[in-house]
Amino acid sequence: MRSRFVVTAAIAVLLAVVLPAGSVAAAGAWRTDATYYNDAATPGADPYVLYDRASGYYYAYSTEGADDGYHFGIYRSPDLATWAHVPGGALRAGQDGDWAHDWFWAPEVYHNPTTGLYFLFYAGRMNRGVAEHFRYPDFEEASKVGVAVSRSPAGPFHDLGKYIEESNIYAVELTGDWWTDPTGATMPAIAPAYRNANLAPSDPPGTRKDGFVPILNYGSDKQEGTRSTT
């Protein structure tokens, strides 16, 4: 089901302005029943809004709404009510280094004011050669998390690659090199203390089992509004 995005607001304002005696408005109070109507006409599932101090605009990123040849629609607003579509999209489809092939969804963008870089995190599915990659013939792949970088909140973002394999919600510490690199060329990496922390002596060569802190496990702790595919 397609969802729609416009930051909604319903505002009823009652202004009581009391002025000094003798002023032209001293006879009474000003009143208004002004309201804002949201027509929900802008396509934008899974929206994420970033306030960009450099430009003074709000930027909204969404699963849908991108032009042909792009992933993730971008909208710009001065007031969280009036939105303009930014041509193109956040991520060019099929660009070099593009690891995912479908299920592009849930974008989020973070700005580092020190380097001036903007980082786009998003989910996607790497759906080619999945069974061979995970060594399970009946494996149904879940989404992975990728990251891309740009020097503008309007994109396009250059894909740095895939950095998380898990399908449930876990927390894992990342190194800070990607955040402080002024060139935006460093890929986020798992902190050394977590890398292969769950690797067992019996695991075959080449197996990767990083450590993590479980936040949510859909198999044992289903949440309201979520859906399990198992």
Summary of the structure (lengths in Angstrom):
residues: 230
radius of gyration: 23.2
end to end distance: 20.6
largest distance: 89.7
contacts: 591
relative contact order: 0.11
helix: 4%
strand: 30%
